[in-house]
């Protein structure tokens, strides 16, 4: 199990800062957590600690993070989806008047065991880009892939 690893991954977009802490244990060892801070004119204030409702040990939620003024995205490259161990997932949260709410859990239709989808994430507005560096589709074992989602 990792130490909390708070600050291992960070992203900044204007008045929004997103920080990953993949080693935290909120729903099991190294299940991970994320933090969203907003600048209020004087300083930075924690607005949301994000822990996915389906989080499990060893998911590493927050191993990658991305921020826009509208969205915060967190990778969980070890998440076990129905497609197998370490297939991975990413979670997109949107800002509304009450805080940051889950918009969508992202998992590609062709995800397999050990794809590690969510190893890298990026966001621009409401467009999310997610890397899966061990994905074999369509170019062979470990070739890698990147997926684009419009939310």
Buried (B, 14 or more C-beta within 10 A) or exposed (E): EBEBBBEBBEBEBEEBBBBBBBBBBBBEEBBBBBBBBBEEEEEEEEBBEBBBEBBBBBBBBBBBBBBBEBBBBBBBBBBBBEBEEBBBBBBBBBBEEEEBEEBEBBBBEBBBBBBBBBBBBBBEEBEBBBBBBBBBBEEEEEEBBEBEBEB
